[in-house]
């Protein structure tokens, strides 16, 4: 019965196709040579879109993110260079330079994206992170508490921690908990507790 049903479906599809082909030829004849050129150009545009434009969009997004990172790092270096240049500053000026080192409170999504980028770059698995903003009224800095569960081998996790602290200079790691399923396993499950300090 299944074979009969399949044969019937094939015959039905063939009959439908035989009906559509003359209509398609007639419509192509109606649009003329200019219309055919237009259809060809549309097809070429779609092929170019999928083969050349869309693959470069992801690369462009990566470059934009990297440019934002470098600009943020440059701003923090320029702020720090004033203190290192030997210029005498008053206590208030030195304190202001210190606070200016920390990124703005609304920049936390950028720094979280940076951590995700570093995790991908170092081939560690970063999943189900927890974030909590601690904003005390009398403090000049807000604290963004992050719990980052990462998974990978020892070398990968060590490289991730070093690169994360370099990419996010206002972050400090407050606790590290390491777990391994068994003695022979090379994969570690690490729970990093980190604080990102933000300027209000």
FIBA-994099 format. One record per atom (N, C-alpha, C, O): residue in one letter; x, y, z. Coordinates in steps of 0.2 Angstrom, whole numbers, padded with zeros to 4 digits, always signed. Example, Ala and Ser with C-alpha at 12.3 -4.5 7.8 and 13.67 -1.06 7.14 Angstrom:
// residues 2
A+0066-0028+0039;A+0062-0022+0039;A+0066-0016+0039;A+0071-0017+0042;S+0064-0011+0035;S+0068-0005+0036;S+0064+0000+0039;S+0067+0006+0040;
***
This chain:
// residues 200
X+0004-0006+0000;X+0000+0000+0000;X+0004+0006+0000;X+0003+0011-0003;X+0010+0006+0004;X+0014+0012+0004;X+0017+0013-0003;X+0018+0019-0005;X+0019+0008-0007;X+0022+0009-0013;X+0017+0012-0018;X+0019+0016-0022;X+0010+0010-0018;X+0005+0013-0022;X+0004+0020-0020;X+0003+0024-0025;X+0005+0021-0014;X+0004+0028-0012;X+0009+0033-0014;X+0008+0038-0016;X+0016+0030-0014;X+0022+0033-0016;X+0021+0034-0024;X+0023+0040-0026;X+0019+0029-0028;X+0018+0030-0035;X+0013+0035-0037;X+0014+0039-0041;X+0007+0035-0033;X+0002+0040-0034;X+0005+0047-0033;X+0003+0052-0037;X+0009+0048-0027;X+0012+0055-0026;X+0016+0057-0031;X+0016+0063-0033;X+0021+0052-0034;X+0025+0054-0039;X+0022+0056-0045;X+0024+0061-0049;X+0016+0052-0047;X+0013+0054-0053;X+0009+0060-0052;X+0009+0064-0057;X+0006+0062-0046;X+0003+0068-0045;X+0008+0074-0046;X+0006+0079-0049;X+0014+0073-0043;X+0019+0078-0043;X+0021+0079-0051;X+0022+0085-0053;X+0022+0074-0054;X+0024+0074-0061;X+0018+0078-0066;X+0020+0082-0070;X+0012+0076-0064;X+0007+0079-0068;X+0006+0087-0066;X+0005+0091-0071;X+0007+0089-0060;X+0007+0096-0058;X+0013+0099-0061;X+0012+0105-0064;X+0019+0096-0061;X+0024+0100-0065;X+0023+0101-0072;X+0025+0106-0075;X+0020+0096-0075;X+0019+0096-0082;X+0014+0102-0084;X+0014+0105-0089;X+0009+0103-0079;X+0004+0109-0080;X+0008+0116-0079;X+0006+0120-0082;X+0013+0116-0074;X+0016+0122-0072;X+0021+0124-0078;X+0022+0130-0079;X+0025+0119-0081;X+0030+0121-0086;X+0027+0126-0091;X+0031+0131-0093;X+0022+0124-0094;X+0019+0129-0100;X+0018+0136-0097;X+0019+0141-0100;X+0015+0136-0091;X+0013+0142-0088;X+0020+0146-0087;X+0020+0152-0088;X+0025+0143-0084;X+0031+0146-0083;X+0034+0149-0090;X+0037+0154-0090;X+0034+0145-0095;X+0037+0147-0101;X+0033+0153-0104;X+0036+0157-0107;X+0026+0153-0103;X+0022+0158-0106;X+0024+0165-0102;X+0024+0170-0105;X+0025+0164-0095;X+0026+0170-0091;X+0033+0173-0093;X+0034+0179-0093;X+0038+0168-0094;X+0045+0170-0096;X+0044+0174-0103;X+0048+0179-0104;X+0040+0171-0107;X+0039+0175-0114;X+0036+0181-0113;X+0038+0186-0117;X+0032+0182-0108;X+0028+0189-0107;X+0033+0194-0105;X+0033+0200-0107;X+0038+0192-0100;X+0042+0197-0097;X+0048+0200-0102;X+0050+0205-0101;X+0049+0196-0108;X+0053+0199-0113;X+0061+0198-0111;X+0062+0196-0105;X+0065+0201-0115;X+0072+0200-0114;X+0075+0204-0108;X+0079+0202-0104;X+0072+0210-0107;X+0073+0214-0101;X+0072+0211-0095;X+0075+0211-0090;X+0066+0208-0094;X+0064+0205-0088;X+0068+0199-0087;X+0070+0198-0081;X+0070+0195-0092;X+0075+0189-0091;X+0081+0192-0088;X+0084+0189-0084;X+0084+0197-0091;X+0090+0200-0088;X+0089+0202-0081;X+0094+0201-0077;X+0083+0205-0079;X+0082+0207-0072;X+0082+0201-0068;X+0085+0201-0062;X+0079+0196-0070;X+0079+0189-0066;X+0086+0187-0065;X+0087+0184-0060;X+0090+0187-0070;X+0097+0185-0070;X+0101+0189-0065;X+0105+0186-0061;X+0100+0195-0065;X+0103+0200-0060;X+0101+0198-0053;X+0105+0199-0049;X+0094+0197-0052;X+0092+0196-0045;X+0095+0189-0043;X+0097+0189-0037;X+0096+0184-0047;X+0099+0178-0045;X+0106+0179-0044;X+0109+0176-0039;X+0110+0183-0048;X+0117+0184-0047;X+0118+0188-0040;X+0122+0187-0036;X+0113+0193-0039;X+0113+0196-0032;X+0113+0192-0026;X+0116+0192-0021;X+0108+0187-0027;X+0107+0182-0021;X+0113+0178-0020;X+0115+0177-0014;X+0116+0176-0026;X+0122+0171-0025;X+0127+0175-0022;X+0131+0173-0017;X+0128+0182-0024;X+0134+0186-0021;X+0132+0187-0014;X+0137+0188-0010;X+0126+0189-0012;X+0124+0190-0005;X+0126+0184+0000;X+0129+0185+0005;X+0124+0178-0002;X+0126+0172+0002;X+0133+0170+0002;X+0135+0167+0006;X+0136+0171-0004;X+0143+0169-0004;X+0148+0174-0002;X+0154+0172+0000;X+0147+0180-0003;X+0152+0186-0001;X+0150+0190+0005;X+0154+0192+0009;X+0144+0193+0005;X+0142+0198+0010;X+0141+0195+0017;X+0144+0197+0021;X+0137+0190+0017;X+0135+0187+0024;X+0141+0184+0028;X+0141+0185+0034;X+0145+0181+0024;X+0151+0178+0028;X+0155+0183+0031;X+0158+0182+0037;X+0156+0189+0028;X+0160+0195+0030;X+0156+0199+0036;X+0160+0202+0040;X+0150+0198+0037;X+0146+0202+0042;X+0149+0200+0049;X+0150+0204+0053;X+0150+0193+0050;X+0152+0191+0056;X+0159+0193+0058;X+0161+0195+0063;X+0163+0193+0053;X+0170+0195+0053;X+0170+0203+0055;X+0174+0205+0059;X+0166+0207+0052;X+0165+0214+0053;X+0163+0215+0060;X+0166+0220+0064;X+0158+0211+0063;X+0156+0212+0070;X+0162+0210+0075;X+0162+0214+0080;X+0166+0205+0073;X+0172+0204+0078;X+0176+0210+0078;X+0179+0212+0083;X+0178+0213+0072;X+0182+0218+0071;X+0180+0224+0075;X+0183+0228+0078;X+0173+0226+0075;X+0170+0231+0079;X+0171+0230+0086;X+0173+0235+0090;X+0170+0224+0088;X+0170+0222+0095;X+0178+0223+0098;X+0179+0226+0103;X+0182+0221+0094;X+0189+0222+0095;X+0191+0229+0095;X+0195+0231+0100;X+0189+0233+0091;X+0190+0241+0091;X+0187+0244+0097;X+0191+0248+0100;X+0181+0242+0099;X+0179+0245+0105;X+0183+0243+0111;X+0184+0247+0116;X+0186+0237+0111;X+0190+0235+0117;X+0196+0239+0117;X+0199+0241+0122;X+0199+0240+0111;X+0206+0244+0111;X+0205+0251+0113;X+0209+0254+0116;X+0199+0254+0111;X+0197+0261+0113;X+0197+0261+0120;X+0199+0266+0123;X+0193+0256+0123;X+0192+0256+0131;X+0199+0256+0134;X+0200+0259+0139;X+0203+0251+0132;X+0210+0251+0134;X+0214+0257+0134;X+0218+0259+0138;X+0214+0260+0128;X+0217+0266+0126;X+0215+0272+0131;X+0220+0275+0134;X+0209+0272+0132;X+0206+0277+0137;X+0209+0276+0144;X+0211+0281+0147;X+0209+0270+0146;X+0212+0268+0153;X+0219+0270+0153;X+0222+0272+0159;X+0223+0268+0148;X+0230+0270+0148;X+0232+0277+0148;X+0236+0279+0152;X+0228+0281+0144;X+0229+0288+0144;X+0227+0291+0151;X+0231+0296+0153;X+0222+0289+0154;X+0221+0291+0161;X+0226+0289+0166;X+0228+0294+0170;X+0229+0283+0165;X+0235+0281+0170;X+0241+0285+0168;X+0245+0286+0172;X+0242+0287+0162;X+0248+0290+0160;X+0249+0297+0163;X+0255+0299+0164;X+0244+0300+0165;X+0244+0307+0168;X+0248+0306+0175;X+0252+0310+0177;X+0246+0300+0179;X+0249+0299+0185;X+0256+0297+0185;X+0260+0299+0189;X+0258+0294+0179;X+0265+0291+0178;X+0269+0296+0176;X+0275+0296+0176;X+0267+0302+0173;X+0271+0307+0170;X+0275+0311+0174;X+0279+0315+0172;X+0274+0311+0181;X+0278+0314+0186;X+0274+0321+0188;X+0277+0325+0191;X+0268+0322+0185;X+0265+0329+0186;X+0262+0328+0193;X+0259+0323+0195;X+0264+0334+0197;X+0261+0334+0204;X+0254+0335+0204;X+0252+0340+0201;X+0250+0331+0208;X+0243+0332+0208;X+0241+0332+0215;X+0244+0330+0220;X+0236+0336+0216;X+0233+0336+0223;X+0230+0330+0225;X+0229+0325+0220;X+0228+0329+0231;X+0224+0323+0233;X+0218+0321+0229;X+0216+0316+0227;X+0214+0327+0228;X+0208+0326+0225;X+0209+0324+0217;X+0205+0320+0215;X+0214+0327+0214;X+0216+0326+0207;X+0218+0318+0207;X+0216+0315+0202;X+0222+0316+0211;X+0224+0309+0211;X+0218+0304+0212;X+0218+0299+0209;X+0214+0306+0216;X+0208+0302+0218;X+0204+0302+0211;X+0201+0296+0210;X+0203+0307+0208;X+0199+0308+0202;X+0202+0303+0196;X+0198+0300+0193;X+0209+0304+0196;X+0212+0299+0191;X+0211+0292+0192;X+0210+0288+0188;X+0211+0290+0199;X+0210+0284+0201;X+0203+0281+0199;X+0202+0276+0196;X+0198+0285+0200;X+0191+0283+0199;X+0190+0283+0191;X+0186+0279+0189;X+0193+0288+0187;X+0192+0288+0180;X+0195+0282+0177;X+0193+0280+0171;X+0199+0278+0180;X+0202+0272+0177;X+0196+0267+0176;X+0197+0263+0172;X+0191+0267+0181;X+0186+0262+0180;X+0181+0264+0175;X+0179+0269+0174;X+0178+0259+0171;X+0173+0260+0166;X+0167+0262+0169;X+0165+0261+0175;X+0163+0265+0165;X+0156+0268+0167;X+0151+0262+0168;X+0152+0257+0166;X+0147+0264+0173;X+0142+0259+0175;X+0138+0256+0170;X+0136+0250+0170;X+0136+0260+0165;X+0132+0257+0159;X+0136+0253+0154;X+0133+0251+0149;X+0143+0252+0155;X+0147+0248+0150;X+0147+0241+0152;X+0151+0237+0148;X+0144+0238+0157;X+0144+0231+0159;X+0143+0226+0153;X+0146+0221+0153;X+0138+0227+0149;X+0136+0223+0143;X+0142+0222+0139;X+0144+0216+0136;X+0146+0227+0138;X+0152+0227+0134;X+0157+0222+0137;X+0160+0218+0133;X+0158+0223+0143;X+0164+0219+0147;X+0161+0211+0147;X+0166+0207+0147;X+0155+0210+0148;X+0153+0203+0148;X+0154+0200+0141;X+0156+0194+0140;X+0152+0204+0135;X+0154+0202+0129;X+0161+0200+0128;X+0163+0195+0124;X+0165+0204+0131;X+0173+0203+0131;X+0175+0196+0134;X+0179+0193+0131;X+0171+0195+0140;X+0173+0188+0143;X+0171+0183+0138;X+0174+0178+0138;X+0165+0183+0135;X+0162+0178+0131;X+0167+0177+0125;X+0169+0172+0123;X+0170+0183+0122;X+0175+0183+0117;X+0181+0179+0119;X+0184+0175+0115;X+0184+0181+0125;X+0190+0178+0127;X+0189+0170+0128;X+0193+0166+0127;X+0183+0168+0131;X+0181+0161+0132;X+0181+0157+0125;X+0184+0152+0125;X+0178+0160+0120;X+0179+0157+0113;X+0186+0156+0111;X+0188+0151+0108;X+0189+0162+0112;X+0196+0162+0109;X+0201+0157+0113;X+0205+0154+0109;X+0200+0156+0119;X+0204+0151+0123;X+0201+0144+0123;X+0203+0140+0127;X+0195+0143+0119;X+0192+0136+0119;X+0190+0133+0125;X+0190+0127+0127;X+0187+0138+0130;X+0184+0135+0136;X+0176+0136+0135;X+0174+0141+0132;X+0173+0132+0139;X+0165+0132+0139;X+0163+0137+0144;X+0164+0135+0150;X+0160+0142+0143;X+0157+0147+0148;X+0150+0147+0147;X+0147+0148+0142;X+0146+0144+0153;X+0139+0143+0152;X+0136+0146+0159;X+0139+0146+0164;X+0129+0147+0158;X+0125+0149+0164;X+0128+0154+0169;X+0128+0152+0175;X+0131+0159+0167;X+0134+0164+0171;X+0128+0168+0175;X+0123+0169+0173;X+0130+0170+0181;X+0126+0174+0186;X+0129+0180+0187;X+0135+0181+0188;X+0125+0186+0186;X+0127+0192+0187;X+0123+0196+0192;X+0116+0195+0192;X+0126+0200+0196;X+0122+0204+0201;X+0125+0211+0202;X+0131+0211+0204;X+0122+0216+0201;X+0124+0223+0202;X+0124+0225+0210;X+0118+0225+0212;X+0129+0227+0213;X+0129+0229+0220;X+0130+0237+0219;X+0136+0239+0218;X+0125+0241+0221;X+0126+0248+0220;X+0125+0251+0227;X+0119+0253+0228;X+0130+0252+0231;X+0129+0255+0238;X+0129+0263+0237;X+0133+0266+0233;X+0124+0266+0240;X+0123+0273+0240;X+0129+0277+0241;X+0130+0282+0238;X+0133+0276+0246;X+0138+0280+0249;X+0145+0278+0245;X+0150+0281+0247;X+0145+0273+0241;X+0152+0271+0237;X+0152+0275+0231;X+0147+0275+0227;X+0158+0276+0229;X+0159+0279+0222;X+0159+0274+0216;X+0158+0276+0211;X+0161+0268+0218;X+0161+0262+0213;X+0155+0258+0215;X+0154+0256+0220;X+0152+0255+0209;X+0147+0250+0210;X+0151+0243+0208;X+0156+0243+0205;X+0149+0238+0211;X+0152+0231+0210;X+0147+0227+0207;X+0141+0226+0209;X+0150+0224+0201;X+0146+0219+0197;X+0148+0212+0199;X+0154+0210+0196;X+0145+0208+0203;X+0147+0202+0205;X+0145+0197+0199;X+0139+0197+0197;X+0150+0193+0198;X+0149+0188+0192;X+0151+0181+0195;X+0157+0180+0198;X+0147+0176+0193;X+0149+0169+0194;X+0150+0166+0187;X+0145+0165+0184;X+0156+0164+0186;X+0157+0161+0179;X+0159+0154+0179;X+0165+0152+0181;X+0155+0150+0177;X+0157+0142+0177;X+0160+0141+0170;X+0157+0142+0165;X+0166+0139+0171;X+0170+0137+0165;X+0172+0130+0165;X+0173+0127+0170;X+0173+0127+0159;X+0175+0120+0158;X+0180+0120+0153;X+0179+0122+0147;X+0185+0116+0154;X+0191+0115+0149;X+0196+0111+0153;X+0196+0110+0159;X+0202+0111+0149;X+0208+0108+0153;X+0212+0113+0156;X+0210+0119+0156;X+0216+0111+0160;X+0220+0116+0165;X+0223+0121+0161;X+0223+0127+0163;X+0227+0120+0155;X+0230+0125+0151;X+0225+0130+0148;X+0227+0136+0148;X+0219+0127+0146;X+0214+0132+0143;X+0212+0137+0148;X+0211+0143+0147;X+0210+0134+0154;X+0207+0138+0159;X+0212+0143+0162;X+0210+0149+0163;X+0218+0141+0163;X+0223+0146+0165;X+0224+0151+0160;X+0225+0157+0162;X+0224+0150+0153;X+0225+0155+0148;X+0219+0159+0148;X+0219+0165+0147;X+0213+0157+0149;X+0207+0161+0149;X+0207+0166+0155;X+0205+0172+0154;X+0209+0164+0161;X+0209+0168+0167;X+0214+0174+0165;X+0213+0180+0167;X+0220+0172+0163;X+0225+0177+0161;X+0223+0182+0156;X+0223+0188+0157;X+0220+0180+0151;X+0217+0184+0145;X+0211+0188+0147;X+0210+0194+0145;X+0207+0185+0152;X+0201+0189+0154;X+0203+0195+0159;X+0200+0200+0158;X+0208+0194+0163;X+0211+0199+0167;X+0214+0205+0163;X+0214+0211+0165;X+0217+0203+0157;X+0220+0208+0153;X+0215+0212+0149;X+0215+0218+0148;X+0210+0208+0147;X+0205+0211+0142;X+0200+0215+0147;X+0197+0220+0144;X+0199+0213+0153;X+0194+0217+0157;X+0198+0220+0163;X+0198+0216+0169;X+0202+0225+0163;X+0207+0227+0168;X+0203+0229+0175;X+0207+0229+0180;X+0197+0231+0174;X+0194+0233+0181;X+0190+0227+0184;X+0186+0228+0189;X+0192+0221+0182;X+0189+0215+0185;X+0194+0212+0190;X+0200+0212+0189;X+0192+0209+0196;X+0196+0205+0200;X+0193+0199+0202;X+0187+0198+0203;X+0197+0193+0202;X+0194+0187+0204;X+0194+0186+0211;X+0200+0187+0214;X+0189+0184+0214;X+0189+0184+0222;X+0189+0177+0224;X+0191+0176+0230;X+0187+0172+0220;X+0187+0165+0222;X+0187+0160+0216;X+0184+0162+0211;X+0190+0155+0217;X+0191+0150+0212;X+0189+0143+0215;X+0193+0141+0220;X+0185+0139+0212;X+0183+0132+0215;X+0184+0128+0209;X+0181+0128+0204;X+0188+0123+0210;X+0190+0118+0204;X+0187+0111+0206;X+0187+0109+0212;X+0184+0108+0201;X+0181+0101+0202;X+0183+0097+0196;X+0183+0099+0190;X+0184+0091+0197;X+0186+0086+0192;X+0182+0080+0193;X+0181+0077+0199;X+0179+0077+0188;X+0175+0071+0189;X+0178+0065+0192;X+0176+0062+0196;X+0184+0064+0189;X+0188+0058+0192;X+0196+0060+0191;X+0197+0065+0187;X+0200+0056+0194;X+0207+0057+0193;X+0210+0057+0186;X+0215+0061+0185;X+0207+0053+0182;X+0210+0052+0175;X+0208+0058+0170;X+0211+0059+0165;X+0202+0061+0172;X+0199+0066+0168;X+0204+0072+0167;X+0206+0075+0172;X+0205+0075+0161;X+0208+0081+0160;X+0204+0087+0160;X+0206+0092+0161;X+0197+0086+0160;X+0193+0091+0159;X+0191+0094+0167;X+0189+0090+0171;X+0192+0100+0168;X+0190+0103+0174;X+0184+0107+0174;X+0183+0110+0169;X+0180+0107+0179;X+0174+0112+0180;X+0176+0117+0185;X+0177+0115+0191;X+0177+0123+0183;X+0179+0128+0187;X+0174+0134+0188;X+0171+0136+0184;X+0173+0135+0195;X+0168+0141+0196;X+0172+0147+0199;X+0175+0147+0204;X+0172+0152+0194;X+0176+0158+0196;X+0171+0163+0198;X+0165+0164+0196;X+0173+0166+0204;X+0169+0172+0207;X+0173+0178+0205;X+0179+0179+0208;X+0170+0183+0202;X+0174+0189+0200;X+0169+0195+0201;X+0163+0195+0201;X+0173+0201+0202;X+0170+0207+0203;X+0172+0212+0198;X+0178+0213+0197;X+0167+0215+0195;X+0169+0220+0190;X+0167+0227+0193;X+0161+0228+0195;X+0172+0231+0194;X+0171+0238+0197;X+0169+0243+0192;X+0173+0244+0187;X+0164+0247+0193;X+0161+0251+0188;X+0161+0258+0191;X+0159+0259+0197;X+0162+0263+0188;X+0162+0270+0190;X+0155+0273+0189;X+0152+0273+0184;X+0152+0276+0195;X+0146+0278+0195;X+0146+0286+0192;X+0141+0289+0192;
***
